[in-house]
Amino acid sequence: MMEIRKMLVDPRVRFQSIMKSKSLVNFAYEETIRITR
């Protein structure tokens, strides 16, 4: 729980986690498109 709070406090770590989740979402999105075609 403390690590999550630390993540929210530290802007760099927060930015990295946001970028990581965005890339994961993009990857899943592209995989879904590839499967549905």
DSSP file (Angstrom, degrees, kcal/mol; ACC not computed):
  #  RESIDUE AA STRUCTURE BP1 BP2  ACC     N-H-->O    O-->H-N    N-H-->O    O-->H-N    TCO  KAPPA ALPHA  PHI   PSI    X-CA   Y-CA   Z-CA
    1    1 A M     >        0   0    0      0, 0.0     4,-1.8     0, 0.0     5,-0.1   0.000 360.0 360.0 360.0 -39.8    0.0    0.0    0.0
    2    2 A M  H  >  +     0   0    0      1,-0.2     4,-2.6     2,-0.2     5,-0.2   0.871 360.0  57.3 -64.1 -35.9    2.8    2.4    0.8
    3    3 A E  H  > S+     0   0    0      1,-0.2     4,-2.4     2,-0.2    -1,-0.2   0.894 105.1  50.6 -63.9 -38.5    4.4    1.7   -2.6
    4    4 A I  H  > S+     0   0    0      2,-0.2     4,-2.2     1,-0.2    -1,-0.2   0.923 111.0  48.6 -63.7 -43.0    1.3    2.9   -4.4
    5    5 A R  H  X S+     0   0    0     -4,-1.8     4,-1.8     1,-0.2    -2,-0.2   0.907 110.8  50.9 -63.4 -40.5    1.2    6.0   -2.3
    6    6 A K  H  X S+     0   0    0     -4,-2.6     4,-2.8     1,-0.2    -1,-0.2   0.899 108.1  53.4 -62.8 -40.5    4.9    6.6   -3.1
    7    7 A M  H  < S+     0   0    0     -4,-2.4     7,-0.4     1,-0.2    -1,-0.2   0.919 109.2  48.1 -59.4 -44.2    4.1    6.2   -6.8
    8    8 A L  H  < S+     0   0    0     -4,-2.2    -1,-0.2     1,-0.2    -2,-0.2   0.834 113.9  47.5 -67.9 -30.9    1.4    8.8   -6.6
    9    9 A V  H  < S+     0   0    0     -4,-1.8    -2,-0.2    -5,-0.2    -1,-0.2   0.924 100.7  69.0 -75.9 -44.1    3.6   11.2   -4.8
   10   10 A D     X  -     0   0    0     -4,-2.8     4,-2.2     1,-0.2     5,-0.2  -0.655  68.5-160.6 -81.4 113.3    6.7   10.8   -7.1
   11   11 A P  H  > S+     0   0    0      0, 0.0     4,-2.6     0, 0.0    -1,-0.2   0.844  88.0  53.8 -64.7 -33.6    5.8   12.4  -10.5
   12   12 A R  H  > S+     0   0    0      2,-0.2     4,-2.5     1,-0.2     5,-0.2   0.946 111.5  43.7 -66.7 -46.3    8.5   10.5  -12.4
   13   13 A V  H  > S+     0   0    0      1,-0.2     4,-2.5     2,-0.2    -1,-0.2   0.892 113.9  52.3 -64.5 -38.3    7.4    7.1  -11.2
   14   14 A R  H  X S+     0   0    0     -4,-2.2     4,-2.3    -7,-0.4    -1,-0.2   0.925 109.9  48.4 -62.3 -44.8    3.8    8.1  -11.8
   15   15 A F  H  X S+     0   0    0     -4,-2.6     4,-2.7     1,-0.2    -2,-0.2   0.921 111.6  49.9 -61.5 -44.6    4.6    9.1  -15.4
   16   16 A Q  H  X S+     0   0    0     -4,-2.5     4,-2.5     1,-0.2    -1,-0.2   0.911 111.1  48.4 -61.4 -42.9    6.5    5.9  -16.0
   17   17 A S  H  X S+     0   0    0     -4,-2.5     4,-2.4     2,-0.2    -1,-0.2   0.880 111.6  50.4 -67.2 -36.2    3.6    3.8  -14.7
   18   18 A I  H  X S+     0   0    0     -4,-2.3     4,-2.4     2,-0.2    -2,-0.2   0.932 111.9  47.0 -65.2 -45.1    1.2    5.8  -16.9
   19   19 A M  H  X S+     0   0    0     -4,-2.7     4,-2.5     1,-0.2    -2,-0.2   0.898 112.0  51.5 -62.7 -39.7    3.3    5.2  -20.0
   20   20 A K  H  X S+     0   0    0     -4,-2.5     4,-2.0     1,-0.2    -2,-0.2   0.929 111.8  45.1 -63.7 -45.5    3.6    1.5  -19.1
   21   21 A S  H  X S+     0   0    0     -4,-2.4     4,-2.4     1,-0.2    -1,-0.2   0.872 111.9  53.6 -67.7 -35.4   -0.1    1.1  -18.8
   22   22 A K  H  X S+     0   0    0     -4,-2.4     4,-2.7     2,-0.2    -2,-0.2   0.924 109.1  47.8 -64.1 -43.4   -0.7    3.1  -22.0
   23   23 A S  H  X S+     0   0    0     -4,-2.5     4,-2.5     1,-0.2    -1,-0.2   0.879 111.2  51.9 -66.0 -35.8    1.7    0.8  -23.9
   24   24 A L  H  X S+     0   0    0     -4,-2.0     4,-2.5     2,-0.2    -1,-0.2   0.916 110.9  47.5 -64.1 -42.4   -0.1   -2.2  -22.4
   25   25 A V  H  X S+     0   0    0     -4,-2.4     4,-2.6     2,-0.2    -2,-0.2   0.920 112.2  49.5 -65.0 -43.4   -3.4   -0.9  -23.5
   26   26 A N  H  X S+     0   0    0     -4,-2.7     4,-2.7     2,-0.2     5,-0.2   0.917 111.2  50.0 -60.7 -43.1   -2.1   -0.1  -27.0
   27   27 A F  H  X S+     0   0    0     -4,-2.5     4,-2.5     1,-0.2    -2,-0.2   0.934 112.4  46.2 -61.5 -47.2   -0.6   -3.6  -27.3
   28   28 A A  H  X S+     0   0    0     -4,-2.5     4,-2.4     1,-0.2    -1,-0.2   0.899 112.3  52.2 -62.6 -40.2   -3.9   -5.3  -26.2
   29   29 A Y  H  X S+     0   0    0     -4,-2.6     4,-2.3     2,-0.2    -2,-0.2   0.932 111.2  45.6 -62.0 -47.1   -5.8   -3.0  -28.6
   30   30 A E  H  X S+     0   0    0     -4,-2.7     4,-2.5     1,-0.2    -1,-0.2   0.895 112.0  51.9 -65.1 -39.5   -3.6   -4.0  -31.6
   31   31 A E  H  X S+     0   0    0     -4,-2.5     4,-2.2    -5,-0.2    -1,-0.2   0.912 109.3  50.5 -62.0 -41.7   -3.8   -7.7  -30.7
   32   32 A T  H  X S+     0   0    0     -4,-2.4     4,-2.5     2,-0.2    -2,-0.2   0.919 110.7  48.5 -62.8 -43.5   -7.6   -7.4  -30.6
   33   33 A I  H  X S+     0   0    0     -4,-2.3     4,-1.5     1,-0.2    -1,-0.2   0.917 111.0  50.8 -62.3 -42.5   -7.7   -5.8  -34.0
   34   34 A R  H  < S+     0   0    0     -4,-2.5    -1,-0.2     1,-0.2    -2,-0.2   0.883 112.6  46.8 -63.2 -38.0   -5.3   -8.4  -35.4
   35   35 A I  H  < S+     0   0    0     -4,-2.2    -1,-0.2     1,-0.2    -2,-0.2   0.902 110.8  50.7 -71.2 -40.7   -7.6  -11.2  -34.0
   36   36 A T  H  <        0   0    0     -4,-2.5    -1,-0.2     1,-0.3    -2,-0.2   0.735 360.0 360.0 -74.2 -21.0  -10.8   -9.8  -35.3
   37   37 A R     <        0   0    0     -4,-1.5    -1,-0.3    -5,-0.2    -2,-0.1   0.509 360.0 360.0 -73.9 360.0   -9.6   -9.3  -38.8
